[in-house]
Amino acid sequence: MQETRVEYFRGKDFNSFIKNHPEVREILGPDKDLEVEDIVNTLLTKNLVIRCDRVMKTVRPGKKKLSSWPAHLEIHNEQVFTENDGFFAWMFLKRRTLWQTILSFVWPLFALAVCLFPVYPYQCKIVVLYSCAGALLCIVSILLLRAAIFGVLWVLLGKRVWFFPNINAEETTFRELVRFWPEKDEGERPKWTSRLFYALVTVLVILLLRHHAPDEAARARYQKKVSNIIDDVLEWSPKLAISGMIEKHTGANMTEANNHTSAAGSTHAPSSPEGKTTDANPDTDANGDTQADLDGMQDSEYADDTRTRSSEA
């Protein structure tokens, strides 16, 4: 039926219902004396109900018998009434209840609320974060604890004991979900060699994980990195995002203005071609010496010449 959700009843329940409520037959009018089998066959002929069969026809591990109300059904090949493990699904939709109508409006709002998590106030973010982290920690703790108990009892005693419900099972009923104490193990006891082998493998895996575990410095770096990511998510707000965009836009405009000013200044600056000398100072000779320097040099030469003559005399 292409995974359609249906409401169904069992053949034996319909038979007992007709027997316990004879006033229902009055609806049939002149056919009120029909047998239960004829009534259901008439419903099958008019396509008001359809006979189905369970998909899982084998007993699940740890169970004694098949489920009385299977979660998955498929269309049966023979469309006739039977009380022995017969399931009949209604082919028309029942009137929508008030609770279903409320849920049809709540789910889209819930999805929208999840998408709008970044714009929540800081206190709301803290509440949502710690609630989700607590729920996830609880689930992981239950799975690890029940796996550890099962492993220890299986290796030491050879018993398959699952404490706590298996929250990952698709066909777990609510009664099984809230049950703490496990049912009696009906399976065959495993051999001691297989138990010893799996115990050694488990110890080896634990030793390898312990050997390759990160040191304190690596754990501190990772914790700091994760903490920074969480802080960024919690502290983000639309105001900060808008102010950051404005500052970024203003900084980009200032950078463009500075680049334009620098380009204009380099365009109007006078150029000095290579190999061309500057204008000479009238008081400077070709070597760059001024007139005062030349006079000082001449006086020094004259004084040296005078001392030389006096020494020769």
Summary of the structure (lengths in Angstrom):
residues: 313
radius of gyration: 46.6
end to end distance: 141.0
largest distance: 172.2
contacts: 610
relative contact order: 0.06
helix: 58%
strand: 6%
